[in-house]
């Protein structure tokens, strides 16, 4: 196994550039901020970006927790990659990570200045300093389950390679860690219920949202929605549309991991002469 190191100060865009560098050098895996990454998947580890303080984030990135280090070492042994790229703020830091994970000594160090322009580095530093943005070099769907409640945005990059103009697509995730905030924030269940109800109610064919309930779990939330549908619309299509819209909107607005959106149609109504009549129920006075 050949070990590489990517060196750069904090916030200079190492994670942003790491996937492209790995592709160019045909490096199998990355070690970045406590995670073992291969391609578009997180194979093992716990991200330092989940920690509540900068000090605990540094300890996580250095694999100072024996259980954390053991988990990643086991994954590396099972995978047995040809090469691995370790990201760090200095050569000594990269060497310490390699030692803790029992990897071969680093054969080549690559500096961020060698693969990024001065303008790119300055832009990355400004985004880190002013907006607290961090990059995780895997697609958003892969990290959302482990970052439920964080503010997350997908980042897709298109690059043209070589004279043949082959297009390469890189997917990464922008995260703002908890320790970059001034204090903590909370999103009440009632807020999530209001967003989900509004999404469902705004779709054609939905007459009313009867119930919206949120069930919170450690890895995300489930949303239960009961609806009344207008007669003449395809019920199964409406329910699928609600699932898709609620999943997308609630996930984007809150940053939460939406485990499932369960929709139940409870009633069907007939709209007639600006009056809503329940199908199958007689009007008052019609009972004999």
Secondary structure, DSSP 8 states (H G I E B T S, - for coil): -EEEEEE--TTSSHHHHHHHHHHHHT--EEEETTEEEETTEEEEE--GGG-SSHHHHHHHHTT-SHHHHHHHHHHHHHH--SEEEEEESSHHHHHHHHHHTT---EEEEEEHHHHS-HHHHHHHHHIIIII--EEESS-HHHHGGGSTTSEEEEEEEEEEETTTTEEEEEEEEEEE-GGGSSS-----HHHHHHHHHHHHHTSTTEEEEEEEEEEEETTEEEEEEEEEEETTS-HHHHHHHHHHHHHHHHHHHH---EEEEEEEEEEEEEEETTEEEETT---TT---
